[in-house]
Amino acid sequence: MSGAGGLLPDRHPTGDFFVCDVFAVLPKDDLASMEHPIFSLATRPDRSVLSYTHNGASVEITPSVKGRATIHDKDILIYCVSQLVAALNAGRAVSRTLHLKAHDLLVATNRETSGDAYRRLREAFERLAGTRITTNITTGPKDARVEVTSGFGLIESWEILRKAPGSGRGAGRMVSVAVTLSEWLFRAVQARSVLTLSRDYFRLRKPLERRIYELARKHCGHQPAWRVSVEVLHKKSGSASPRRVFRAMLREMIASDHLPGYRLEEEPGDILCVRPRRRDTAGAGGPVLSAATLEEARARAPGWDVHGLEAEWRAWWEDTGRPRLRAPDRAFLGWLTKRLGNS
């Protein structure tokens, strides 16, 4: 991928992810927060109230005195959602309260594990708990007879356990975290209203890069292309920059070309075109699956993100030395049978 210098370093090489099952979990994001600009893209405390309306969906985000939760704070929610989806896939019971190892969370989201990183993690929890959402966007099963407007925090509560002072090496360091998610987010997980993200999402430095990737993943997915006007994209991104500055930042992203899985192109009429990189690599020997095979996968794995499964299979194919596949569709469905049997 060109422009890789624009990505953060991979602080924890892939091999480390197999030390514990928690690192083998694919990152998952909920559809509602991918679609709507809930998180701040600012790098300084953002205490402005954001009101957003689009196609009948309305969201008002009110920050606390600590500022609105940022898109980097969202890493915590992505990690929690990923753990819950993995538990559901394995047939385990889940609840809104998760007990996490702080070190695992930092490593899985490609963060440093220094003392300063733990301090920033606490600040992120404070912003997530303090940011209040008022919206008519529902998650989970829909009831067409009523429209519900509700208010809630992104997380309901959090609690940190530290090693006691004077307890030797690592004294005072954050050991574990208990997080209680909002009912709104938990319903989204239960309804499998989630999509798989690239692990390189956590290597994107700039907030706008992360937001554009979310929108590309949500709207383009694995289609040949997704086109959107810069005007609409500016609104959906939640960027506070003037449109001319926003357009210039998009052009920088096009030039750097390091968005995971997607390539951006500017088209006449102030249009941005997003194309999946998968179609670029398929011609270089990568297996190509038919639409009928993906439909068959959906039927065999109801509730699963079929494109996430496809990405997992492709990663397995890469890891096994890119063997020649005479029948990629049959190979994928055979792998899927084993994958579901091990869940």
Long-range contacts (C-beta under 8 A, 24 or more apart in sequence): 1-257, 1-258, 1-260, 1-277, 2-257, 2-258, 3-255, 3-256, 3-257, 3-258, 4-258, 6-205, 6-256, 6-258, 7-200, 7-203, 7-204, 7-205, 7-258, 8-110, 8-202, 8-203, 8-204, 8-205, 9-203, 10-110, 10-203, 11-107, 11-110, 11-111, 11-112, 12-107, 12-110, 16-107, 17-108, 20-104, 22-83, 22-101, 22-104, 22-108, 23-104, 23-107, 23-108, 25-82, 25-83, 25-85, 25-86, 25-108, 26-82, 26-86, 26-196, 26-197, 26-199, 26-308, 26-311, 26-312, 27-78, 27-79, 27-82, 27-108, 27-196, 27-197, 27-198, 27-199, 27-201, 27-202, 28-78, 28-81, 28-82, 28-85, 28-194, 28-195, 28-196, 28-197, 28-305, 28-308, 29-78, 29-81, 29-194, 29-195, 29-197, 29-214, 29-217, 30-77, 30-81, 30-139, 30-185, 30-188, 30-189, 30-193, 30-194, 31-188, 31-193, 31-194, 31-195, 31-218, 32-137, 32-139, 32-184, 32-188, 32-193, 33-74, 33-77, 34-195, 34-214, 34-215, 34-217, 34-218, 35-215, 35-218, 35-236, 36-135, 36-137, 36-236, 37-211, 37-235, 37-236, 37-237, 37-238, 38-69, 38-133, 38-154, 38-238, 39-68, 39-69, 39-70, 39-71, 39-73, 39-74, 39-211, 39-238, 40-67, 40-68, 40-69, 40-70, 40-71, 40-207, 40-238, 41-70, 41-71, 41-207, 41-208, 41-211, 41-237, 41-238, 41-239, 41-240, 42-67, 42-68, 42-70, 42-207, 42-240, 43-70, 43-207, 46-70, 48-240, 50-238, 52-235, 52-238, 54-235, 54-236, 56-136, 57-135, 57-136, 57-137, 58-135, 58-136, 58-137, 58-149, 59-133, 59-134, 59-135, 59-137, 60-133, 60-134, 60-135, 61-131, 61-132, 61-133, 62-131, 62-132, 62-133, 62-134, 63-127, 63-130, 63-131, 64-126, 64-127, 64-129, 64-130, 64-131, 64-132, 65-130, 66-123, 66-126, 66-127, 66-130, 67-127, 68-127, 68-131, 69-124, 69-127, 69-128, 69-130, 69-131, 69-154, 70-124, 70-127, 70-207, 71-207, 71-210, 71-211, 72-124, 72-207, 72-210, 73-124, 73-127, 73-128, 75-109, 75-111, 75-124, 75-202, 76-105, 76-109, 76-121, 76-124, 76-125, 76-128, 76-155, 76-179, 77-128, 77-154, 77-155, 77-181, 77-185, 78-109, 78-197, 78-201, 79-105, 79-108, 79-109, 80-179, 80-181, 81-185, 81-188, 81-189, 81-194, 82-108, 84-186, 84-189, 85-189, 85-192, 85-194, 88-189, 88-190, 88-192, 89-304, 89-343, 90-343, 91-343, 94-189, 94-190, 96-156, 96-180, 96-181, 96-182, 96-183, 96-186, 97-178, 97-179, 97-180, 97-181, 98-178, 98-179, 98-180, 98-181, 99-176, 99-177, 99-178, 100-176, 100-177, 100-178, 100-179, 101-175, 101-176, 101-177, 102-160, 102-174, 102-175, 102-176, 102-177, 105-177, 109-202, 110-199, 110-202, 110-203, 111-202, 115-173, 118-173, 118-174, 121-174, 121-177, 122-160, 122-174, 125-155, 125-158, 125-160, 125-177, 125-179, 128-153, 128-154, 128-155, 128-158, 129-153, 129-154, 129-155, 129-156, 129-157, 129-158, 133-182, 133-184, 139-184, 139-185, 139-187, 139-188, 139-191, 139-193, 140-187, 140-188, 140-190, 140-191, 140-193, 141-191, 150-184, 152-182, 152-183, 152-184, 153-182, 154-182, 154-185, 155-179, 155-180, 155-181, 155-182, 156-180, 156-181, 156-182, 156-183, 192-303, 192-304, 192-305, 194-305, 195-221, 195-305, 195-307, 195-308, 196-305, 196-307, 196-308, 196-311, 198-260, 198-261, 198-311, 200-260, 201-260, 203-260, 204-259, 204-260, 208-237, 208-239, 208-246, 208-249, 208-253, 209-253, 209-259, 211-237, 211-238, 211-239, 212-237, 212-250, 212-253, 212-259, 212-264, 213-259, 213-260, 213-261, 213-262, 216-259, 216-261, 216-262, 216-264, 216-274, 217-261, 217-262, 219-274, 220-262, 220-274, 220-275, 220-276, 221-276, 221-307, 222-276, 222-278, 222-307, 222-310, 223-276, 224-275, 224-276, 224-279, 225-273, 225-274, 225-275, 226-273, 226-274, 227-267, 227-271, 227-272, 227-273, 227-274, 228-271, 228-272, 228-274, 229-269, 229-270, 229-271, 229-272, 230-270, 230-271, 230-272, 231-270, 233-272, 285-322, 286-314, 287-314, 287-317, 287-325, 287-328, 287-331, 287-332, 288-328, 289-328, 289-329, 289-332, 290-329, 292-329, 293-329, 293-332, 293-333, 296-333, 297-332, 297-333, 297-336, 300-333, 300-336, 300-337, 300-340, 301-336, 301-340, 309-336, 309-339, 312-339, 313-339
